[in-house]
Amino acid sequence: MKPEIHPEYKEVKIVCACGSAFTTRSTVGKDQVLLEVCSVCHPFYTGKQKIVDTAGRVDRFRQKYGMKGKAQKADDANKEEPSK
């Protein structure tokens, strides 16, 4: 490797808007990096993620594709069982 062409790799403190903080290493020229969202407060990781349904698109998708397979499997299962 060529000397003196690589950025300095040093410890940096990462601080989120929620108050969570941790230390990592980075080539960023600052000693502290501010984040808006981290893994502690992001809805995907906390389990509080909501699906935004714009004009019923999610429901239409579920009706068209999600329920079709389940209903078809249920019909097939009913056909295979003998009537009593």
N, C-alpha and C positions, 0 to 999 in steps of 0.2 A: 504494500500500500504506500501511496505517496504521503510524505509527512506534511502536516499543516494544511490539508485541504478538507478534512472532515470537521463537521460541527462538534462543539463540545457537548458531551452527553453527561448531564448532571441530574441530581435529585430535584424534583419539582413538587410543590404541594398543590393538589387539586382540591378546589372548594366548590361545592354545589350550592345552588340557591336555597335548597332545603336545609342546609347546615352541615351536611355530611362532608367529611374531608378525609383524604388519604394522600399518601406520598408515593410517587413513582419516579421513574427516570425518563427524561425527555431531552430532545435537542432544542426545545423552545428557549428563546433567550430570556424568558422571565423566570422569577423564582416562584411565582404563584399563578395558577391558571383558574379562571372562574368559569363554571359551567352553569347552564340553566337547568339541565335534567341529568340525573345520574341513574345508576342501576338501583339505588335505594328508593328513589321517588318516581321512577318511570312507570307508567301504568301497565306496561307489558310485564315487567318483573314483579310488580306488587299484586297482580291479579285483579286489578280494578279497571281493566281495559274495557271500553264500551265500543260497540259497533255503531257507527253513525249511519243511520238509515236515511238516505237521501231519496225522497219521493218513492219509498217503498221498494227500492231495488233489491235490498237484502231479502225481504220477504218473497218477492217474485222469484229470486234465484233459488231460495230454499223450496218453494212450491214446485218449481220446474224441475230441479235436480235432486234436492235432498229428500223430499217426501216420495218421489216417484220410485226410487229404489227400495225404500222401506215398504211401501204399499205393494209393490210387485212381489217382494219376498214373502209378505204376509199372505198374499193370494196363493202363491205357490205352495206354501206350507199348509194352507187350508185344503187345497186340492189333493195333497198327498195323504192327509189323514182320512181314514175311512169314517163314514157316517154311522152313527149308532142309532 
